Amino acid sequence: MSCGNHHDMPCREVLDAAFFYIDDEINDGEIRKAVSIHLEECGPCLKEFSILRRLKQMIFNACGETAPDTLREAIRGQITELRLTMTEIEIRNE
């Protein structure tokens, strides 16, 4: 995913950090600021970020429980793998 414009932080890195950003779990101030700036400048990433935030909120509202860290990491890994697969498909189709 990319809007085609140059950003200090690449789209892929922003989307990989999205779950941590949503939960305010990025401790590095420079990375947090770079993600924020990128989301302000990049419509496609902001759209995907918004979808992830809504999905996370829906899951939270439905469950009412906190998932164990191992489950959260497994889900993050699967989402990252899916994004990489989608990126490979996009590259092949260009």
Beta strands, then each sheet from edge to edge (+ up, - down):
end
